[in-house]
Amino acid sequence: MTRSIRGAGAFWQVGIPQPRPGAVCETHGGILFIDEIGELHPIQMNKLLKILEDRVAHFQSSYYSRRNRDIPPYIHEIFQKGIPADFRLVGATTCSPAELPEALRSRCTEIFFDRLYRDTLVQIAQNSLNRRGLSYEEGLCGKIAGYAHGGRDAVNLVQSLTSLVSMEGSRTITAADLEWVAETGKYQPVLQPHIPPKPQIGVVNGLGVQVQGGGMLLCVEALPQRGGSGLTVTGILEEEEIKSRQGSARRKRNARSAAENALTLLEQFGFSKQDYHAHINFPGGIPIDGPSAGAAMFLALYSAYTETPVPNTLALTGEIGLHGQILPVGGVEDKLEAAQQAGATLALIPQENWREVYREMEIEVVPVGDAETLLRRVFPPGEGNALGGHGISGGQEIG
């Protein structure tokens, strides 16, 4: 593709350009596949877009001249009219969608591959080991999946293990071999979040989306302290810098704003911000950003203030509004998959994110539209949940 776009006239004999058909021309009427399309130079990308628009590949060469009579007529025709290049473009990339030119994305149908979860990685490792005809200790494939951040990591680990036992003259791969390979290759164990073993006060399972794609379970902790006021949020990105041609500015991150919304909403349930100093924490060492943990933070605060444990098999996502509305968020399908993998049996999502296909999932998915509905679903009335008389504005009690 590069030769046909940038250097089609770089091959010549006796000063006469001899354009050779590149990938773009050869795929006329067919399919052009470009791996790692996001790594193309912007100039190459622009020329590719031009070909997609015109369906013709035009060539440039410093050796070509319209006035040169020594150049064969068909070469003149190629340089003046171009070569037909009507094809279907298929590109693959590991870049995020935002890194690709908007003009290219608007001309393509985007297909996103699901994240490979543990069960799939175990199967990949098992298939790779079986093809090599070697025996291995029971449970080794699961341990390989514990170090693999993707299918390529799983295959690379198996290749390294195969080479190791081959050099040692062994026919069985052991867990000790895997540990040596992982340590030598600097493989870090993959964190596999799981739901807590029992319900806890002020601890909620939130749901988020990772930067590299795929959902994840987030632990949200809340602890109110009497005799003070204010809000402390740890484990999040506090600020971000916005740059433009006019200059730069710093603003508060969405996660911090969501925590403040949750604390303000709590006042409608009989709790004053002046009587407590609220501390919200996201353990795990992964900086959190975005407003989709707002509902989880509100539920964690409510649980801590009322000293009522939250079911450990529950996970939820949703932005929280000042008037108690649960607002829609993105990445719901990935989040539900992560909740299911982590062992949750019930997931609460915003009403506007509901889709009928969620009825077919192994995990129970329930849509909620406001904070009152959320609390009634988490703490059903008549179960002795010790919510006291705290209710929303208007005097309606919860529990």
C-alpha positions as CSV (number, residue, x, y, z in Angstrom):
1,M,0.0,0.0,0.0
2,T,2.8,2.4,0.9
3,R,4.7,1.8,-2.4
4,S,1.6,2.5,-4.5
5,I,0.8,5.7,-2.6
6,R,4.2,7.3,-2.0
7,G,6.7,5.7,-4.3
8,A,4.9,4.2,-7.3
9,G,7.3,6.1,-9.6
10,A,10.4,5.2,-7.8
11,F,11.2,2.3,-10.1
12,W,12.4,3.2,-13.5
13,Q,14.6,2.1,-16.4
14,V,16.6,4.7,-18.4
15,G,14.8,7.5,-16.8
16,I,11.3,6.2,-17.7
17,P,9.1,5.6,-14.7
18,Q,7.7,2.1,-14.4
19,P,5.0,2.2,-11.8
20,R,4.5,-1.2,-10.2
21,P,1.0,-2.1,-8.9
22,G,0.9,-1.9,-5.1
23,A,-1.5,-3.3,-2.7
24,V,-4.1,-0.6,-3.3
25,C,-4.2,-1.2,-7.0
26,E,-4.2,-5.0,-6.7
27,T,-7.2,-5.0,-4.4
28,H,-9.4,-3.2,-6.9
29,G,-12.8,-4.9,-6.6
30,G,-11.6,-6.8,-3.5
31,I,-10.6,-6.2,0.1
32,L,-7.5,-4.3,1.4
33,F,-6.5,-5.4,5.0
34,I,-4.1,-3.1,6.9
35,D,-2.8,-4.4,10.2
36,E,-2.1,-1.7,12.8
37,I,-3.7,0.9,10.7
38,G,-3.4,3.4,13.6
39,E,0.3,3.4,13.2
40,L,0.2,4.9,9.7
41,H,1.8,8.3,9.2
42,P,-0.8,11.2,9.0
43,I,0.3,11.8,5.4
44,Q,-0.3,8.2,4.5
45,M,-3.6,8.3,6.2
46,N,-4.7,11.4,4.3
47,K,-3.7,9.8,1.0
48,L,-5.6,6.6,1.9
49,L,-8.7,8.7,2.6
50,K,-8.3,10.4,-0.7
51,I,-8.2,7.0,-2.5
52,L,-11.3,5.9,-0.6
53,E,-13.2,9.0,-1.7
54,D,-12.1,9.0,-5.3
55,R,-11.8,5.2,-5.7
56,V,-8.8,6.0,-7.8
57,A,-5.1,5.8,-6.9
58,H,-3.1,8.7,-8.2
59,F,0.7,8.6,-8.4
60,Q,3.5,11.2,-8.2
61,S,7.0,11.0,-9.3
62,S,9.8,13.6,-9.8
63,Y,10.8,11.6,-12.9
64,Y,7.5,12.0,-14.7
65,S,6.8,14.8,-17.1
66,R,3.8,15.3,-19.3
67,R,6.1,16.7,-22.0
68,N,8.5,13.6,-22.1
69,R,7.7,11.8,-25.3
70,D,9.9,8.9,-24.4
71,I,7.4,7.8,-21.8
72,P,5.0,5.2,-23.2
73,P,1.4,6.4,-23.6
74,Y,0.0,3.9,-21.0
75,I,2.4,5.5,-18.4
76,H,1.0,8.9,-19.2
77,E,-2.5,7.6,-18.8
78,I,-1.6,6.1,-15.4
79,F,-0.2,9.3,-14.0
80,Q,-2.8,11.6,-15.5
81,K,-5.9,9.5,-14.8
82,G,-4.8,7.2,-12.0
83,I,-5.6,3.5,-11.5
84,P,-9.0,2.2,-10.4
85,A,-8.9,1.3,-6.7
86,D,-12.4,0.5,-5.6
87,F,-12.1,-1.8,-2.6
88,R,-13.4,-2.5,0.9
89,L,-11.0,-1.4,3.6
90,V,-10.5,-3.6,6.7
91,G,-8.1,-2.2,9.3
92,A,-7.0,-3.6,12.7
93,T,-5.5,-1.6,15.5
94,T,-4.9,-1.7,19.2
95,C,-5.2,2.1,19.4
96,S,-8.2,3.6,21.1
97,P,-10.9,5.0,18.8
98,A,-10.1,8.6,19.8
99,E,-6.5,8.2,18.4
100,L,-7.8,7.5,14.9
101,P,-8.7,10.3,12.5
102,E,-12.4,11.1,12.7
103,A,-12.6,11.2,8.9
104,L,-11.5,7.6,8.7
105,R,-13.8,6.5,11.5
106,S,-16.8,8.1,9.8
107,R,-16.2,6.0,6.7
108,C,-15.9,2.7,8.5
109,T,-18.1,0.4,10.5
110,E,-16.3,-0.1,13.8
111,I,-16.2,-3.5,15.4
112,F,-14.8,-4.0,18.9
113,F,-13.6,-7.3,20.1
114,D,-14.6,-8.5,23.6
115,R,-12.0,-8.7,26.3
116,L,-10.6,-12.2,26.9
117,Y,-11.7,-13.3,30.3
118,R,-10.0,-16.0,32.4
119,D,-12.0,-18.9,31.1
120,T,-11.0,-18.1,27.5
121,L,-7.4,-17.6,28.4
122,V,-7.4,-21.0,30.2
123,Q,-8.7,-22.6,27.0
124,I,-6.1,-20.8,24.8
125,A,-3.3,-22.1,27.1
126,Q,-4.7,-25.6,27.1
127,N,-5.0,-25.7,23.3
128,S,-1.5,-24.4,22.9
129,L,0.0,-27.0,25.3
130,N,-1.9,-29.9,23.7
131,R,-0.7,-29.0,20.2
132,R,2.9,-29.4,21.5
133,G,2.3,-32.9,22.9
134,L,3.7,-32.2,26.3
135,S,2.2,-33.2,29.6
136,Y,1.7,-30.6,32.4
137,E,0.6,-30.5,36.0
138,E,-3.1,-30.2,36.8
139,G,-4.2,-26.6,37.1
140,L,-1.3,-25.2,35.1
141,C,-3.5,-23.6,32.5
142,G,-5.3,-21.6,35.2
143,K,-2.0,-20.4,36.5
144,I,-0.9,-19.4,33.1
145,A,-4.1,-17.4,32.7
146,G,-3.2,-15.7,36.0
147,Y,-0.2,-14.1,34.3
148,A,-1.7,-13.5,30.9
149,H,-3.1,-10.1,30.1
150,G,-4.3,-11.3,26.7
151,G,-4.3,-14.3,24.3
152,R,-0.8,-13.3,23.0
153,D,0.6,-13.5,26.6
154,A,-0.8,-16.9,27.1
155,V,0.7,-18.2,23.9
156,N,4.1,-16.6,24.6
157,L,4.2,-18.2,28.1
158,V,3.5,-21.6,26.6
159,Q,6.2,-21.1,24.0
160,S,8.7,-20.2,26.7
161,L,7.7,-23.1,28.8
162,T,8.0,-25.5,25.9
163,S,11.6,-24.2,25.2
164,L,12.5,-24.5,28.8
165,V,11.5,-28.1,29.2
166,S,13.0,-29.0,25.8
167,M,16.4,-27.7,26.9
168,E,16.1,-29.5,30.2
169,G,15.1,-32.8,28.5
170,S,11.9,-33.0,30.4
171,R,8.4,-34.0,29.1
172,T,6.3,-32.5,31.9
173,I,5.8,-28.8,32.6
174,T,5.4,-27.9,36.3
175,A,4.2,-24.9,38.2
176,A,7.8,-24.2,39.2
177,D,8.7,-23.9,35.5
178,L,5.9,-21.3,35.1
179,E,7.1,-19.3,38.0
180,W,10.6,-19.2,36.6
181,V,9.4,-18.2,33.2
182,A,7.1,-15.5,34.6
183,E,9.9,-14.1,36.8
184,T,12.4,-14.1,34.0
185,G,9.9,-12.5,31.5
186,K,8.8,-9.9,34.1
187,Y,5.1,-11.1,33.9
188,Q,3.0,-9.5,36.6
189,P,0.0,-11.4,38.0
190,V,-3.3,-10.3,36.7
191,L,-5.6,-8.9,39.3
192,Q,-8.9,-10.7,39.4
193,P,-11.3,-8.7,41.6
194,H,-13.9,-10.8,43.4
195,I,-16.9,-9.9,45.4
196,P,-16.4,-9.8,49.2
197,P,-17.1,-13.0,51.1
198,K,-19.8,-11.4,53.2
199,P,-22.0,-8.2,53.3
200,Q,-20.2,-5.2,54.9
201,I,-21.2,-1.8,56.1
202,G,-20.1,1.0,53.8
203,V,-18.6,-1.3,51.2
204,V,-20.2,-1.5,47.8
205,N,-19.2,-3.2,44.5
206,G,-19.1,-0.6,41.8
207,L,-18.5,-1.2,38.1
208,G,-16.1,0.6,35.8
209,V,-14.4,0.3,32.4
210,Q,-10.7,-0.1,32.0
211,V,-8.6,2.2,29.7
212,Q,-7.5,-0.7,27.6
213,G,-11.1,-2.0,27.3
214,G,-13.2,-4.4,29.3
215,G,-15.1,-3.9,32.5
216,M,-13.9,-4.2,36.0
217,L,-15.2,-4.6,39.6
218,L,-14.5,-1.6,41.8
219,C,-14.6,-1.7,45.6
220,V,-16.1,1.5,47.0
221,E,-15.6,2.2,50.7
222,A,-17.2,4.9,52.8
223,L,-16.7,5.9,56.4
224,P,-18.4,8.9,58.1
225,Q,-16.8,10.5,61.1
226,R,-18.8,12.5,63.6
227,G,-17.7,15.8,64.9
228,G,-16.5,17.3,61.7
229,S,-17.5,18.2,58.2
230,G,-16.2,18.0,54.6
231,L,-15.4,15.3,52.2
232,T,-12.2,13.2,51.5
233,V,-12.0,11.0,48.4
234,T,-9.0,8.8,47.9
235,G,-8.1,6.5,45.0
236,I,-9.3,8.8,42.3
237,L,-7.8,11.3,39.8
238,E,-8.4,14.7,41.4
239,E,-7.7,17.2,38.6
240,E,-7.0,17.3,34.9
241,E,-5.3,19.9,32.7
242,I,-7.2,21.0,29.6
243,K,-5.0,22.5,26.8
244,S,-6.1,24.5,23.8
245,R,-4.7,27.1,21.4
246,Q,-5.9,29.8,23.8
247,G,-4.0,28.3,26.7
248,S,-4.5,25.7,29.4
249,A,-6.8,25.3,32.4
250,R,-7.2,22.9,35.3
251,R,-10.5,21.5,36.3
252,K,-11.9,19.0,38.8
253,R,-12.3,15.4,37.6
254,N,-15.7,13.8,37.2
255,A,-15.1,11.3,39.9
256,R,-14.6,14.0,42.5
257,S,-17.7,15.8,41.4
258,A,-19.7,12.6,41.5
259,A,-18.7,12.1,45.2
260,E,-19.8,15.6,46.0
261,N,-23.2,15.0,44.3
262,A,-23.6,11.8,46.4
263,L,-22.9,13.6,49.6
264,T,-25.3,16.4,48.8
265,L,-28.0,14.0,47.8
266,L,-27.6,12.3,51.2
267,E,-28.9,15.4,52.9
268,Q,-32.3,14.7,51.4
269,F,-32.3,11.5,53.5
270,G,-31.9,13.2,56.9
271,F,-28.1,13.5,57.1
272,S,-26.4,16.8,57.4
273,K,-23.0,17.4,55.8
274,Q,-22.1,19.5,58.8
275,D,-22.4,16.7,61.3
276,Y,-20.1,14.2,59.5
277,H,-16.8,14.2,57.7
278,A,-17.2,11.7,54.9
279,H,-14.3,9.6,53.6
280,I,-14.7,7.7,50.3
281,N,-12.0,5.4,49.2
282,F,-11.3,3.3,46.0
283,P,-8.7,0.7,47.1
284,G,-6.7,-1.3,44.6
285,G,-4.1,1.2,43.3
286,I,-6.0,2.0,40.1
287,P,-6.8,5.7,39.8
288,I,-10.6,6.1,39.1
289,D,-12.1,8.7,36.9
290,G,-15.6,9.3,35.5
291,P,-19.0,9.9,37.0
292,S,-20.4,6.3,36.7
293,A,-19.4,5.4,40.3
294,G,-21.8,8.0,41.6
295,A,-24.6,5.6,42.5
296,A,-22.1,3.2,44.2
297,M,-20.6,6.1,46.3
298,F,-24.1,7.2,47.3
299,L,-25.1,3.7,48.3
300,A,-21.8,3.2,50.3
301,L,-22.4,6.5,52.1
302,Y,-26.0,5.6,52.9
303,S,-24.9,2.2,54.2
304,A,-22.2,3.7,56.4
305,Y,-24.5,6.4,57.8
306,T,-27.3,3.9,58.6
307,E,-24.9,1.1,59.6
308,T,-26.7,-1.2,57.3
309,P,-24.6,-3.8,55.4
310,V,-24.9,-4.0,51.6
311,P,-25.4,-7.4,50.0
312,N,-22.0,-8.6,48.8
313,T,-23.4,-10.2,45.7
314,L,-24.7,-6.9,44.4
315,A,-22.9,-4.7,41.9
316,L,-24.1,-1.4,40.3
317,T,-23.2,1.4,38.0
318,G,-24.8,4.8,37.2
319,E,-24.2,8.5,37.6
320,I,-26.0,10.2,40.4
321,G,-27.9,13.5,40.1
322,L,-28.6,16.1,42.8
323,H,-32.3,15.3,42.7
324,G,-31.7,11.5,43.1
325,Q,-31.9,10.5,39.4
326,I,-29.7,7.6,38.2
327,L,-28.3,8.8,35.0
328,P,-27.1,6.6,32.0
329,V,-23.5,5.7,31.6
330,G,-21.3,3.9,29.0
331,G,-19.8,0.5,28.8
332,V,-22.7,-1.3,30.5
333,E,-22.2,-4.6,28.7
334,D,-18.6,-4.8,29.7
335,K,-19.4,-3.9,33.2
336,L,-22.1,-6.6,33.5
337,E,-19.6,-9.1,32.1
338,A,-17.1,-8.1,34.7
339,A,-19.7,-8.3,37.5
340,Q,-20.6,-11.8,36.4
341,Q,-16.9,-12.9,36.3
342,A,-16.4,-11.5,39.7
343,G,-19.2,-13.6,41.2
344,A,-22.0,-11.0,41.5
345,T,-25.5,-12.4,41.1
346,L,-27.4,-9.0,40.9
347,A,-26.5,-5.9,38.9
348,L,-28.3,-2.5,39.1
349,I,-28.0,-0.3,36.1
350,P,-29.6,3.1,35.0
351,Q,-33.1,2.8,33.6
352,E,-32.1,4.4,30.4
353,N,-29.3,1.8,29.8
354,W,-31.8,-1.1,29.9
355,R,-31.9,-3.5,27.0
356,E,-34.1,-6.6,26.6
357,V,-31.0,-8.7,25.8
358,Y,-29.9,-8.3,29.4
359,R,-32.7,-10.8,30.4
360,E,-30.7,-13.5,28.8
361,M,-27.6,-13.0,30.9
362,E,-26.6,-15.4,33.7
363,I,-26.5,-12.5,36.1
364,E,-29.8,-10.8,37.1
365,V,-29.9,-7.2,35.8
366,V,-32.4,-4.7,37.3
367,P,-32.9,-1.1,36.0
368,V,-33.3,1.7,38.5
369,G,-34.3,5.3,37.7
370,D,-33.8,7.1,41.0
371,A,-32.2,6.9,44.4
372,E,-35.4,5.9,46.2
373,T,-35.9,2.9,43.8
374,L,-32.2,2.0,44.3
375,L,-32.5,1.9,48.1
376,R,-35.8,-0.1,48.0
377,R,-34.2,-2.7,45.8
378,V,-31.0,-3.0,47.9
379,F,-32.8,-2.8,51.3
380,P,-36.3,-4.3,50.8
381,P,-38.8,-3.1,53.5
382,G,-39.7,-5.5,56.3
383,E,-36.3,-7.3,56.5
384,G,-35.1,-5.5,59.6
385,N,-32.5,-3.5,57.8
386,A,-32.2,-0.9,60.5
387,L,-32.7,2.1,58.2
388,G,-34.6,3.9,60.9
389,G,-36.8,6.7,59.7
390,H,-34.5,8.2,57.1
391,G,-36.4,9.1,53.9
392,I,-36.2,11.3,50.9
393,S,-37.6,14.8,50.7
394,G,-41.4,14.8,51.3
395,G,-41.2,12.6,54.4
396,Q,-41.4,9.2,52.6
397,E,-39.5,6.6,54.6
398,I,-37.1,4.1,53.1
399,G,-37.5,0.7,54.7
